[in-house]
């Protein structure tokens, strides 16, 4: 993926942004499985079965999964659909990206595999910082 990021910044510098997304999507296809699609913008009423039904017209769906919040069990508004072959996934992406599903316009793209290893949360709005989870007192804070 670092290569595709570098390539994207190179094209942006040269003012050739219209073809960037198609080229980067092609590169992503080469570096990841093209059988797995990411589906974003799902209605909270969409479940695994309705997601499967929406995409089964494009080929053999091996798995359809809506991601749920682990604490509440409520949909997080996105999911994944796996196909048995690349062509079915490609056809589904072309036909379904931007289409309405249960009252919401969905976004469909090839899924990027999550890098292995521990996840880092960074310091942008998370629990990071010098006081951690509850360090410091109200008196020494700068509120």
C-alpha angles and dihedrals in degrees: 000000000000089000093054091048091052090047090050093052090048092055092045090055090053093049095245099126100138095073096039098089094050092047094047091047089053090051091049089052091055094049100043138039110280093205095077121075130194113220115198133181095040121169113250086240093062113106134183094271096049090046090052091049092050092056103032092089089072098056145297108336108206095183137003118184133175111206114234131198107259094221102043102023089226120136115265090213099255140076147164134251122198121200130199091235140026096240094058091050091049092050091048092050093051094046102039106039107110094006125129119257118178093340098314131096105236130211117222125191139147111282117246115219114243112244113252121248133056120328119240121213100199124202102282105114097322130108094287126114134088097294096051116190100344109338118142126031134257090255095058095044122099097229 
